[in-house]
Amino acid sequence: MISNLFYELNLPDLQAWLKTKKQPGYRGKQVFEAAYQHLAHSFAAMTALPKDLREALAAEYEIGPAAVASVSRNEDTIKLLVKLADGEMVECVRIHMDGSYTACISSQVGCAVKCAFCATGRLKGCRSLTMGEIVRQVVTVNDLGERVRNVVFMGMGEPFHNYANVVGAVRRLIAPEAFAMSPRRITISTSGIVPAIHRYAEEGLNTELAVSLNASTDDQRRMLMPGAARWTLVQLLEACAHFSEAHKGQPVTFAYVLLDGVNDDFDDAERLGKLLKHQPHHLNLIPFNEVSNSRFHAPHKVRVRAFLEACRRQRLNVSVRHSKGGDIDAACGQLRAKQEER
């Protein structure tokens, strides 16, 4: 636990600390405003505070964007390799689309789900990020200039394997004294950790939920997503139904990575139709983003179009999502630290 990272503190924690320094509680809101609304790089820059308080904060806490080891960019995507205090690194991405910016942030170093087609699962070891490390990624991406309008927990790691810190980070993102984001601008993307989906359904957080489906049978799912396949597709859809029911019929987004000759058969489309028939949904078809040394390939665009039409015949609410950032290894399934490869 990185105890001296400012972003670990919630407002009551900060106000309690201020009390030990014989400072009034309202100073906490001043500090939060400077940290989250003005993205202060240092406590010294918080000139509305007394000098002795600024010095006391600086002596105890670290604030400002994370150190960035490398930056990759193309016309609409920036990928950052962010350094953590223990020497580990994670990647986060800022994407420009539809006139606004979206941050794709990580929740873990590596990933225990080990999806067969995903680069992050190849990393050695895995640890969860603290809440402050997660929040700091948003600070770092916002510091690039334009603030992000959307945040998706779709970077490295399985968010629901780091449940408490991810939920804590979501609460910080939507807190009026912090980023004050709309919950509907936040998406939690999970590989399908069934008990955590049931738990999250009752959190009262009106965020979006995305589930990586990628298979139309349990056998397929065991082969493609071994870390999430301990639960059957029936159990997964029951958990998604719980989430939708708890959120007034809110649809769940299902991501389906199309792999040539693996899960792109018309029979797969028919099975998807049966699986999602009674579940409020949007099905995102994602042609596989190439990863080095992978045995998988994306279907030809003609095949993708044919599969899309087959899904529509099943009356699925479906579209094709072409990921951005593929040329800089920033697209879905490509995130991993290049230093690890070397």
N, C-alpha and C positions, 0 to 999 in steps of 0.2 A: 504494500500500500504506500503510495507516495503522499505522505501526510502533509507536506508543505506546499502542495499545488493548490493555488487559490480556488480553482474551479471545483475542488472537492467540497467546498463549503456551501451549505444552503444559507438563506438569510438568517434564520434563527441562530445557527451556529456562529455566524459572523457577529451577530448582535451580542451573543453571550461572550465572545472573545472581546468585543469592544467594552463590555461592562467591566471586564478584568483590568482594562486600561483606563477605567473611569471616564469613558466616552459615552455620549448620549446614543440611544438606539437609532436615531434617525441617520446617524453617520453610515449605518449599514446600507441603507438605500442609496446614499450618495456613492458609496464604493461600488455597489452593484451597477448603478447607472453608468459609472465611468468604465467599468470592466466590460459590460455586455452591450451597452448602447453606443459607447464611444470607443470601444476596443482599445483601452489604454494599454500601452506596452510596458508601463512601469507605474508603480505607486507614486513616484516623484512627479509624474505628469498630472496627478489628481490635485490640482492646485486649489480646489475648493476645500481641501482638508487641511487641518493644521499640520505644520511641518513635523512635529514630533510624532503625530499619528502616521504620517506617510513613512517616516523612518522606522517606526515599530512594525508596520505592515511589511515593509521591504525586508526587515530582518527575519521575519517569520515565514513569509509566503513568496512563492514564485508566481508571476503573472505574465500575460502576453502570449503571442503566438508561439507554437512549438518550433523547435529548430527543424529546418528542412534540409535533408541530405541531398535530394535531387528533385528537379522539376522537368517534366515532359509536357509538351503542349502541341496541339494542332489548332485548327481554325476555331473550334468551338469547345475544346476540352483541355483542361489542365490537370495533370496527375502529380501529386506531391508524395514523396517518400519522407515520412515524418519520423524524427528521432524521439524515442522515449527515454526516460531518465535511466533505465537499467541497460541501455544500449540496444534494446530491441527496436524494430522499426515496423511501421504499418503504412499502407498506402490509402490515400483518400483522393477524391476526384471532384472537380467542379465542372459541370456541364452547362453549356449555354443552349437553351432550347425554348422555342415559343416566346421569345422576348424576355425571359427571366433565367435565373441561375438555380441549379440544383446541386446540392452537396451529397456525394455518396461517401459515407463514412464507415470505418471499421469498428468492430466491437471486440476482436480478438487478434492476437498474433497467431497466424496459422488457423487451422480449422480441423476439428475432430470428426466432422461428418465424412470427409474424404470422398467427395463426389468424384467419380471416375473421370469426368470431363473438365474439372475445375483446377486451375493452377494453384490456387491457395492451399488446397488440400495436400500438395506435395511438400509444403514447408515442414522442416523438422521442428518438433515441439509445438506446443500451443499453450498460451496463457491468456486469460481474460484481461481486458483493459479495465482500469478503474473508471468510475463515473467521470472524474475530472479529466482523464486522458481522452475519453470520448467527447466530452464537451469542448475540450481544447481544439479538437480537429475542426469543429464548426468555427471557433474563433479564428483559427489559422486560415481556413478557406475564405471567411468573410474579410480577412485582412488583405486579400488579393485585390480588393477594390469594391466592386459591386457586391452588395449583400445577397446571400442566397435566399430564395423564396421557399424552396422545398428542401427537406432533408430526408434521405433514404438510408436506412441501416441495411446496406446492400454491398458493403465493402468486404474486407477480410473478416472471416469468422462467422459463427452461427450466433445471432443475437440472443436466442433463447437458451444458449449454453452459458450466457452471462446475464441472466435474467434481471437480478436486482440492480446492477449497474446500468443496464440499458433502460430499464423503466425509470431509474433515477435521472438519467440523462434526458429522457423524454420530458419528464416533469420540469427539468431546468429549461429546456427549450421553450416550453409553453408558459413558463412562469411570467407573470406581468412585470415583475421586478428584474427579469433577466432578458431573454430574447423575445418574449411575448409572441411567439409564433402560433399560428392557428394549428390545432391538432390535425386537421385535415390536410395540412401541408407536410405531414410527417408520415413516413411509411416504414413499418417493420417488415423486413423480408426474412422469412424463416424457411428452412428446409423441411419443416413439418414435425416439430417436437410436440407431440400431441398433448402431454400433460401441461406444458407451458402455454399452449394455445387456449386450453380450457381456463387456465389461471388468468391469462391476459384478458380473456373475454369479460372478466369480472373486475378489472382494474378501473373501469370508468374513464379510460383514455380514448377519446374519439379519433384515434389515428387510423390511417389505412393499414390493412394487413395484406401482405403478399406472401404466397406460399409457392415454393419451388416444387412443382409436381413432376414433370419430366418423364412420366411413365403412365401407362394405362393398365398395367398389371402389377401385382406384387412381385413377381419374378423379375420383371424389368427393373423395378425400383430397388430391389436388393442388389442387382448388378450395378446400377448406376449410382445409387446413393446409400451405400452400406451403413452409414452412421445414422440414417433416419428411417431405415426400413424395418426397424424392430416393431413398428406399428403398421398395421395394414392400411390400405387405401380406404377401406370402410371406416376404420377408426379415425383416420385423418379427416375424412369428410364429415364425420360426426362432430369433431372438434371445430371445424370451420362453420358448421351449422350453428353450433353454440355461440360462436363469435357473432355471426350475422343476427341471430335472434336477440342477443344482448345489445345489439346496436341498431335496432329498429329496421332490420332487413338489409343492412349495409352489405354490399357485395364484397367478396374476397377476390383479389387478383391472383390468378394462377399462372405462374411462369412455366413455360414448356419449351425447353431447349431442344430444337430439332436436330437429330443426329442421323446422318445418312445411313439407311438400311438398318437402323436400330429401333426407332420409335416413330417413324414417319409413314407407317403403312395405313391404308384406309381402314383396316380393322382397328388400329389405334384410335382413329377419329371416331369410329362407332362406339368404342368402349368409353372414350371421354364423354361422349354425349350421354351415355347411361350414368356415368359417375356424377356428372354435374347437372343432371336434369332438374333436380329439386334444390340445388344450391345457388343462391344469388352469387353471380360470378362475372368476372371478365377474364377471358383466356388470352394470355399474351404468348404468341408463338415467336420464339427467338432462334433464328438460324445460328448454329454453333459458331462461336468466335474462335478462330484458330489459335491453338496453344502449341508451343514447341514440344516435339516428341510425343504428341498425342496420337492415339490410334483412331480417333474420331474425326469426322469431316462434316461440313455442312451440306445438306442436300442442295441440288441444283435449284436455281430460282423457279424453274418450271415445276419442280416437285413441291417446293414450298407453296406455290400458288395452288397447286392441286390439293394439297393437304388443307390449306385454308378453306377452299370451297367445300371439301368433304366435311369439315367441322361446321360450316354454315348450314349444310344440309341436315346436320344433327341439331340445328336450331341453337347452336352455341353462340354466346356473345363473344366474338373472337376477332383478333387483329394480329398483324405481324409487326413485331417491334425490331427494327434494325438498330442495334446498339451503336452508340457513338464512342469514339476513342479507340477503335480497334487497332489503328496504325501506331498507337503509342502504348499498347497493352493496357488500356484503361477500360476496356469494355467488360461486359458481364462474363464472369468466369476466368478473366485473365489476370486479376490482381495478385501479385506476389512480389516480394522484394528481390530485385535483380541481384543484389549483393549476395543473397542466399544461394542463387544459382552459381555465381562465380566462386 
